[in-house]
Amino acid sequence: MEIDALGGEPGIHVRRWDGTRMTDMGIINYCLEKLTGVVPEERSAKFRTVVALGIPGIGIELWEGTLKGFILDQADLNYLMKGFPFESLFFVPEFGEDGMLLGEIHRLSGKAKNKYLTHRERAIKAALPRIRELL
């Protein structure tokens, strides 16, 4: 998770964002505290995944997948999933007709869910043509 108004925090340090091991609610509360006073249009954020492939004799190739959205001013705890605190805070405008919380996607049926790709799936999708080429 990279929050633009916080200079890209927390990055890969979500669980130890404040320097200690944090619970899901601790992360949610810390995030909202750090964003106090930040207006909605400046709460842009993204999930980013990078896939790296080491190819003998060629080197390392990278592919990136991102999922852009913004952090709400309060969590919707109906969508809190253990181990995934941002599911209840991260709103994705490109999902659905009017956008939706990331956590809402997990409640969709299989076919409906499959049309929304996460940042991880996007990175893998970007890498697959090259992987197939190498096989």
Backbone as JSON Lines, residues from 0, in Angstrom:
{"i":0,"aa":"M","n":[0.85,-1.17,0.0],"ca":[0.0,0.0,0.0],"c":[0.89,1.23,0.0]}
{"i":1,"aa":"E","n":[0.66,2.09,-0.96],"ca":[1.4,3.36,-1.06],"c":[0.39,4.5,-1.05]}
{"i":2,"aa":"I","n":[0.45,5.31,-0.02],"ca":[-0.48,6.44,0.12],"c":[0.26,7.71,-0.28]}
{"i":3,"aa":"D","n":[-0.24,8.36,-1.32],"ca":[0.46,9.51,-1.9],"c":[0.67,10.64,-0.9]}
{"i":4,"aa":"A","n":[-0.35,10.98,-0.11],"ca":[-0.24,12.09,0.83],"c":[0.78,11.82,1.94]}
{"i":5,"aa":"L","n":[1.18,10.55,2.07],"ca":[2.15,10.17,3.1],"c":[3.49,9.8,2.49]}
{"i":6,"aa":"G","n":[3.74,10.29,1.28],"ca":[5.02,10.03,0.63],"c":[5.26,8.57,0.28]}
{"i":7,"aa":"G","n":[4.18,7.81,0.06],"ca":[4.3,6.4,-0.29],"c":[4.22,5.45,0.89]}
{"i":8,"aa":"E","n":[4.07,5.98,2.1],"ca":[3.9,5.1,3.27],"c":[2.6,4.33,3.12]}
{"i":9,"aa":"P","n":[2.5,3.18,3.73],"ca":[3.5,2.45,4.47],"c":[4.43,1.6,3.6]}
{"i":10,"aa":"G","n":[4.13,1.49,2.31],"ca":[4.98,0.66,1.46],"c":[4.93,-0.79,1.91]}
{"i":11,"aa":"I","n":[6.08,-1.43,1.95],"ca":[6.13,-2.85,2.33],"c":[6.1,-3.04,3.85]}
{"i":12,"aa":"H","n":[6.03,-1.96,4.6],"ca":[6.13,-2.03,6.06],"c":[4.78,-1.92,6.76]}
{"i":13,"aa":"V","n":[3.71,-2.4,6.14],"ca":[2.38,-2.24,6.71],"c":[2.3,-2.77,8.13]}
{"i":14,"aa":"R","n":[2.73,-3.98,8.37],"ca":[2.59,-4.6,9.7],"c":[3.44,-3.92,10.77]}
{"i":15,"aa":"R","n":[4.5,-3.25,10.39],"ca":[5.37,-2.56,11.36],"c":[5.45,-1.07,11.05]}
{"i":16,"aa":"W","n":[4.38,-0.54,10.53],"ca":[4.34,0.84,10.07],"c":[4.75,1.82,11.16]}
{"i":17,"aa":"D","n":[4.27,1.62,12.38],"ca":[4.62,2.54,13.47],"c":[5.87,2.1,14.23]}
{"i":18,"aa":"G","n":[6.57,1.1,13.7],"ca":[7.79,0.62,14.35],"c":[7.58,-0.57,15.25]}
{"i":19,"aa":"T","n":[6.33,-0.98,15.45],"ca":[6.02,-2.16,16.26],"c":[5.1,-3.07,15.46]}
{"i":20,"aa":"R","n":[4.94,-4.29,15.92],"ca":[4.01,-5.23,15.26],"c":[2.59,-4.72,15.48]}
{"i":21,"aa":"M","n":[1.84,-4.5,14.4],"ca":[0.52,-3.89,14.5],"c":[-0.59,-4.88,14.16]}
{"i":22,"aa":"T","n":[-1.74,-4.72,14.82],"ca":[-2.93,-5.5,14.5],"c":[-3.64,-4.84,13.31]}
{"i":23,"aa":"D","n":[-4.63,-5.52,12.77],"ca":[-5.41,-4.92,11.69],"c":[-6.03,-3.6,12.13]}
{"i":24,"aa":"M","n":[-6.67,-3.58,13.3],"ca":[-7.3,-2.35,13.78],"c":[-6.24,-1.29,14.09]}
{"i":25,"aa":"G","n":[-5.09,-1.71,14.56],"ca":[-4.0,-0.77,14.8],"c":[-3.57,-0.08,13.52]}
{"i":26,"aa":"I","n":[-3.49,-0.85,12.44],"ca":[-3.11,-0.3,11.13],"c":[-4.18,0.67,10.64]}
{"i":27,"aa":"I","n":[-5.43,0.27,10.75],"ca":[-6.54,1.13,10.31],"c":[-6.51,2.45,11.08]}
{"i":28,"aa":"N","n":[-6.43,2.36,12.4],"ca":[-6.44,3.58,13.23],"c":[-5.22,4.45,12.98]}
{"i":29,"aa":"Y","n":[-4.06,3.84,12.81],"ca":[-2.84,4.59,12.55],"c":[-2.93,5.3,11.2]}
{"i":30,"aa":"C","n":[-3.45,4.62,10.21],"ca":[-3.62,5.21,8.88],"c":[-4.55,6.42,8.95]}
{"i":31,"aa":"L","n":[-5.7,6.24,9.59],"ca":[-6.66,7.34,9.68],"c":[-6.1,8.51,10.48]}
{"i":32,"aa":"E","n":[-5.34,8.21,11.52],"ca":[-4.7,9.26,12.32],"c":[-3.71,10.05,11.46]}
{"i":33,"aa":"K","n":[-2.9,9.34,10.68],"ca":[-1.9,10.02,9.84],"c":[-2.56,10.85,8.74]}
{"i":34,"aa":"L","n":[-3.78,10.47,8.34],"ca":[-4.47,11.2,7.28],"c":[-5.45,12.24,7.81]}
{"i":35,"aa":"T","n":[-5.45,12.46,9.11],"ca":[-6.32,13.49,9.69],"c":[-6.04,14.83,9.02]}
{"i":36,"aa":"G","n":[-7.08,15.47,8.56],"ca":[-6.94,16.78,7.91],"c":[-6.65,16.71,6.42]}
{"i":37,"aa":"V","n":[-6.4,15.52,5.89],"ca":[-6.15,15.37,4.45],"c":[-7.51,15.24,3.76]}
{"i":38,"aa":"V","n":[-7.77,16.12,2.82],"ca":[-9.07,16.13,2.13],"c":[-9.21,14.9,1.23]}
{"i":39,"aa":"P","n":[-10.45,14.47,0.96],"ca":[-10.67,13.25,0.17],"c":[-9.93,13.2,-1.16]}
{"i":40,"aa":"E","n":[-9.9,14.29,-1.89],"ca":[-9.25,14.27,-3.2],"c":[-7.72,14.14,-3.12]}
{"i":41,"aa":"E","n":[-7.16,14.24,-1.91],"ca":[-5.72,14.07,-1.73],"c":[-5.37,12.76,-1.01]}
{"i":42,"aa":"R","n":[-6.34,11.84,-0.94],"ca":[-6.14,10.56,-0.26],"c":[-5.88,9.43,-1.26]}
{"i":43,"aa":"S","n":[-5.32,9.78,-2.4],"ca":[-5.04,8.76,-3.42],"c":[-4.0,7.77,-2.9]}
{"i":44,"aa":"A","n":[-4.17,6.54,-3.34],"ca":[-3.27,5.47,-2.89],"c":[-3.27,4.37,-3.94]}
{"i":45,"aa":"K","n":[-2.34,3.45,-3.78],"ca":[-2.32,2.31,-4.69],"c":[-1.65,1.12,-4.03]}
{"i":46,"aa":"F","n":[-2.09,-0.04,-4.48],"ca":[-1.39,-1.28,-4.18],"c":[-0.49,-1.54,-5.38]}
{"i":47,"aa":"R","n":[0.72,-1.99,-5.12],"ca":[1.67,-2.26,-6.19],"c":[2.33,-3.63,-5.94]}
{"i":48,"aa":"T","n":[2.41,-4.4,-7.0],"ca":[3.14,-5.68,-6.97],"c":[4.12,-5.68,-8.12]}
{"i":49,"aa":"V","n":[5.32,-6.14,-7.85],"ca":[6.34,-6.29,-8.9],"c":[6.7,-7.76,-8.98]}
{"i":50,"aa":"V","n":[6.65,-8.3,-10.19],"ca":[7.05,-9.68,-10.45],"c":[8.41,-9.62,-11.12]}
{"i":51,"aa":"A","n":[9.35,-10.39,-10.6],"ca":[10.7,-10.44,-11.16],"c":[10.97,-11.86,-11.67]}
{"i":52,"aa":"L","n":[11.59,-11.92,-12.83],"ca":[11.94,-13.21,-13.42],"c":[13.41,-13.18,-13.8]}
{"i":53,"aa":"G","n":[14.17,-14.08,-13.2],"ca":[15.58,-14.2,-13.54],"c":[15.74,-15.19,-14.69]}
{"i":54,"aa":"I","n":[16.31,-14.72,-15.8],"ca":[16.46,-15.55,-16.99],"c":[17.95,-15.76,-17.24]}
{"i":55,"aa":"P","n":[18.42,-17.02,-17.13],"ca":[19.85,-17.29,-17.33],"c":[20.33,-16.76,-18.69]}
{"i":56,"aa":"G","n":[21.46,-16.07,-18.65],"ca":[22.04,-15.53,-19.87],"c":[21.42,-14.24,-20.36]}
{"i":57,"aa":"I","n":[20.31,-13.84,-19.75],"ca":[19.62,-12.61,-20.18],"c":[19.61,-11.59,-19.05]}
{"i":58,"aa":"G","n":[19.23,-12.02,-17.87],"ca":[19.16,-11.1,-16.74],"c":[17.81,-11.16,-16.06]}
{"i":59,"aa":"I","n":[17.48,-10.09,-15.39],"ca":[16.23,-10.01,-14.64],"c":[15.26,-9.1,-15.39]}
{"i":60,"aa":"E","n":[14.04,-9.58,-15.55],"ca":[12.98,-8.78,-16.16],"c":[11.9,-8.55,-15.11]}
{"i":61,"aa":"L","n":[11.29,-7.37,-15.16],"ca":[10.3,-6.96,-14.16],"c":[8.98,-6.58,-14.81]}
{"i":62,"aa":"W","n":[7.89,-6.88,-14.11],"ca":[6.56,-6.45,-14.51],"c":[5.86,-5.92,-13.27]}
{"i":63,"aa":"E","n":[5.03,-4.94,-13.47],"ca":[4.35,-4.29,-12.35],"c":[2.85,-4.34,-12.54]}
{"i":64,"aa":"G","n":[2.15,-4.51,-11.44],"ca":[0.7,-4.41,-11.44],"c":[0.29,-3.44,-10.35]}
{"i":65,"aa":"T","n":[-0.6,-2.53,-10.67],"ca":[-1.08,-1.57,-9.67],"c":[-2.6,-1.58,-9.63]}
{"i":66,"aa":"L","n":[-3.11,-1.2,-8.5],"ca":[-4.54,-1.01,-8.3],"c":[-4.69,0.33,-7.61]}
{"i":67,"aa":"K","n":[-5.26,1.3,-8.33],"ca":[-5.36,2.66,-7.81],"c":[-6.72,2.92,-7.19]}
{"i":68,"aa":"G","n":[-6.7,3.75,-6.16],"ca":[-7.92,4.12,-5.48],"c":[-7.64,5.21,-4.48]}
{"i":69,"aa":"F","n":[-8.43,5.25,-3.42],"ca":[-8.16,6.22,-2.36],"c":[-8.62,5.67,-1.02]}
{"i":70,"aa":"I","n":[-8.06,6.26,0.03],"ca":[-8.36,5.86,1.39],"c":[-9.56,6.65,1.89]}
{"i":71,"aa":"L","n":[-10.57,5.93,2.38],"ca":[-11.76,6.58,2.93],"c":[-11.43,7.27,4.25]}
{"i":72,"aa":"D","n":[-12.34,8.12,4.71],"ca":[-12.1,8.81,5.98],"c":[-12.48,7.97,7.19]}
{"i":73,"aa":"Q","n":[-13.12,6.83,6.95],"ca":[-13.36,5.86,8.02],"c":[-13.5,4.48,7.41]}
{"i":74,"aa":"A","n":[-13.15,3.49,8.18],"ca":[-13.23,2.11,7.71],"c":[-14.66,1.61,7.76]}
{"i":75,"aa":"D","n":[-15.02,0.78,6.81],"ca":[-16.29,0.06,6.85],"c":[-15.97,-1.33,7.37]}
{"i":76,"aa":"L","n":[-16.15,-1.52,8.67],"ca":[-15.73,-2.75,9.32],"c":[-16.55,-3.96,8.88]}
{"i":77,"aa":"N","n":[-17.63,-3.74,8.14],"ca":[-18.37,-4.86,7.55],"c":[-17.5,-5.61,6.54]}
{"i":78,"aa":"Y","n":[-16.48,-4.93,6.02],"ca":[-15.62,-5.53,5.01],"c":[-14.21,-5.81,5.52]}
{"i":79,"aa":"L","n":[-14.02,-5.74,6.82],"ca":[-12.72,-6.05,7.41],"c":[-12.47,-7.55,7.28]}
{"i":80,"aa":"M","n":[-11.33,-7.88,6.7],"ca":[-10.92,-9.28,6.58],"c":[-9.64,-9.46,7.38]}
{"i":81,"aa":"K","n":[-9.63,-10.5,8.21],"ca":[-8.46,-10.74,9.06],"c":[-7.2,-10.82,8.2]}
{"i":82,"aa":"G","n":[-6.22,-9.99,8.56],"ca":[-4.95,-9.97,7.84],"c":[-4.89,-8.99,6.69]}
{"i":83,"aa":"F","n":[-6.02,-8.35,6.38],"ca":[-6.09,-7.42,5.25],"c":[-6.81,-6.13,5.66]}
{"i":84,"aa":"P","n":[-6.16,-5.3,6.47],"ca":[-6.84,-4.12,7.02],"c":[-7.33,-3.13,5.97]}
{"i":85,"aa":"F","n":[-6.63,-3.01,4.85],"ca":[-7.02,-2.01,3.87],"c":[-8.25,-2.41,3.05]}
{"i":86,"aa":"E","n":[-8.7,-3.66,3.17],"ca":[-9.92,-4.08,2.47],"c":[-11.1,-3.21,2.9]}
{"i":87,"aa":"S","n":[-11.07,-2.72,4.14],"ca":[-12.17,-1.92,4.68],"c":[-11.98,-0.42,4.51]}
{"i":88,"aa":"L","n":[-10.85,-0.01,3.95],"ca":[-10.51,1.42,3.82],"c":[-10.26,1.86,2.38]}
{"i":89,"aa":"F","n":[-9.93,0.93,1.51],"ca":[-9.45,1.26,0.17],"c":[-10.58,1.18,-0.84]}
{"i":90,"aa":"F","n":[-10.94,2.32,-1.42],"ca":[-12.03,2.42,-2.39],"c":[-11.44,2.45,-3.79]}
{"i":91,"aa":"V","n":[-11.98,1.61,-4.68],"ca":[-11.46,1.48,-6.04],"c":[-12.51,2.01,-7.02]}
{"i":92,"aa":"P","n":[-12.32,3.23,-7.56],"ca":[-13.31,3.83,-8.45],"c":[-13.59,3.02,-9.72]}
{"i":93,"aa":"E","n":[-12.6,2.29,-10.23],"ca":[-12.78,1.57,-11.49],"c":[-13.58,0.28,-11.34]}
{"i":94,"aa":"F","n":[-13.85,-0.15,-10.12],"ca":[-14.6,-1.39,-9.9],"c":[-16.09,-1.09,-9.81]}
{"i":95,"aa":"G","n":[-16.88,-1.85,-10.54],"ca":[-18.33,-1.66,-10.52],"c":[-18.73,-0.38,-11.23]}
{"i":96,"aa":"E","n":[-20.01,-0.1,-11.19],"ca":[-20.52,1.11,-11.86],"c":[-20.13,2.37,-11.11]}
{"i":97,"aa":"D","n":[-20.13,2.3,-9.79],"ca":[-19.85,3.47,-8.96],"c":[-18.62,3.3,-8.09]}
{"i":98,"aa":"G","n":[-17.81,2.3,-8.38],"ca":[-16.66,1.99,-7.54],"c":[-17.09,1.14,-6.36]}
{"i":99,"aa":"M","n":[-16.12,0.55,-5.7],"ca":[-16.44,-0.25,-4.51],"c":[-15.2,-0.42,-3.64]}
{"i":100,"aa":"L","n":[-15.47,-0.74,-2.39],"ca":[-14.38,-1.07,-1.47],"c":[-13.71,-2.35,-1.94]}
{"i":101,"aa":"L","n":[-12.42,-2.44,-1.73],"ca":[-11.7,-3.64,-2.11],"c":[-12.31,-4.87,-1.43]}
{"i":102,"aa":"G","n":[-12.72,-4.73,-0.19],"ca":[-13.32,-5.85,0.54],"c":[-14.63,-6.33,-0.03]}
{"i":103,"aa":"E","n":[-15.35,-5.48,-0.75],"ca":[-16.62,-5.9,-1.35],"c":[-16.43,-6.97,-2.41]}
{"i":104,"aa":"I","n":[-15.3,-6.96,-3.06],"ca":[-15.04,-7.89,-4.15],"c":[-15.06,-9.33,-3.66]}
{"i":105,"aa":"H","n":[-14.62,-9.56,-2.44],"ca":[-14.56,-10.92,-1.9],"c":[-15.94,-11.5,-1.65]}
{"i":106,"aa":"R","n":[-16.95,-10.66,-1.64],"ca":[-18.31,-11.14,-1.43],"c":[-19.05,-11.4,-2.74]}
{"i":107,"aa":"L","n":[-18.42,-11.1,-3.85],"ca":[-19.05,-11.33,-5.15],"c":[-18.98,-12.8,-5.52]}
{"i":108,"aa":"S","n":[-19.9,-13.21,-6.4],"ca":[-19.86,-14.59,-6.9],"c":[-18.65,-14.75,-7.81]}
{"i":109,"aa":"G","n":[-18.29,-15.98,-8.11],"ca":[-17.11,-16.28,-8.91],"c":[-17.02,-15.51,-10.21]}
{"i":110,"aa":"K","n":[-18.07,-15.56,-11.04],"ca":[-18.02,-14.88,-12.34],"c":[-17.93,-13.37,-12.18]}
{"i":111,"aa":"A","n":[-18.7,-12.82,-11.26],"ca":[-18.68,-11.37,-11.04],"c":[-17.32,-10.94,-10.49]}
{"i":112,"aa":"K","n":[-16.77,-11.75,-9.62],"ca":[-15.47,-11.43,-9.0],"c":[-14.33,-11.48,-10.02]}
{"i":113,"aa":"N","n":[-14.42,-12.38,-10.97],"ca":[-13.34,-12.59,-11.92],"c":[-13.08,-11.41,-12.85]}
{"i":114,"aa":"K","n":[-14.02,-10.5,-12.98],"ca":[-13.78,-9.37,-13.89],"c":[-12.98,-8.24,-13.24]}
{"i":115,"aa":"Y","n":[-12.69,-8.37,-11.95],"ca":[-11.91,-7.36,-11.25],"c":[-10.55,-7.95,-10.86]}
{"i":116,"aa":"L","n":[-9.5,-7.45,-11.47],"ca":[-8.16,-7.96,-11.19],"c":[-7.48,-7.16,-10.08]}
{"i":117,"aa":"T","n":[-6.85,-7.87,-9.16],"ca":[-6.06,-7.22,-8.12],"c":[-4.71,-6.8,-8.69]}
{"i":118,"aa":"H","n":[-3.95,-6.08,-7.91],"ca":[-2.61,-5.67,-8.33],"c":[-1.72,-6.88,-8.57]}
{"i":119,"aa":"R","n":[-1.88,-7.91,-7.77],"ca":[-1.07,-9.12,-7.96],"c":[-1.42,-9.81,-9.27]}
{"i":120,"aa":"E","n":[-2.71,-9.94,-9.52],"ca":[-3.16,-10.57,-10.77],"c":[-2.73,-9.77,-11.99]}
{"i":121,"aa":"R","n":[-2.74,-8.46,-11.88],"ca":[-2.32,-7.61,-12.99],"c":[-0.84,-7.79,-13.29]}
{"i":122,"aa":"A","n":[-0.03,-7.93,-12.25],"ca":[1.4,-8.13,-12.46],"c":[1.66,-9.48,-13.13]}
{"i":123,"aa":"I","n":[0.98,-10.51,-12.67],"ca":[1.14,-11.84,-13.27],"c":[0.65,-11.83,-14.71]}
{"i":124,"aa":"K","n":[-0.48,-11.19,-14.96],"ca":[-1.02,-11.1,-16.33],"c":[-0.01,-10.42,-17.26]}
{"i":125,"aa":"A","n":[0.66,-9.4,-16.76],"ca":[1.66,-8.69,-17.57],"c":[2.87,-9.58,-17.85]}
{"i":126,"aa":"A","n":[3.24,-10.44,-16.91],"ca":[4.42,-11.29,-17.07],"c":[4.15,-12.55,-17.89]}
{"i":127,"aa":"L","n":[2.92,-13.02,-17.93],"ca":[2.61,-14.3,-18.57],"c":[3.05,-14.42,-20.03]}
{"i":128,"aa":"P","n":[2.87,-13.41,-20.87],"ca":[3.33,-13.58,-22.26],"c":[4.82,-13.9,-22.36]}
{"i":129,"aa":"R","n":[5.62,-13.24,-21.54],"ca":[7.06,-13.49,-21.57],"c":[7.38,-14.88,-21.02]}
{"i":130,"aa":"I","n":[6.69,-15.27,-19.98],"ca":[6.92,-16.6,-19.41],"c":[6.56,-17.67,-20.43]}
{"i":131,"aa":"R","n":[5.43,-17.49,-21.11],"ca":[5.03,-18.45,-22.16],"c":[6.06,-18.51,-23.29]}
{"i":132,"aa":"E","n":[6.58,-17.35,-23.63],"ca":[7.58,-17.27,-24.69],"c":[8.84,-18.07,-24.34]}
{"i":133,"aa":"L","n":[9.17,-18.08,-23.06],"ca":[10.38,-18.77,-22.61],"c":[10.2,-20.27,-22.43]}
{"i":134,"aa":"L","n":[8.97,-20.72,-22.37],"ca":[8.71,-22.17,-22.15],"c":[8.9,-22.98,-23.41]}
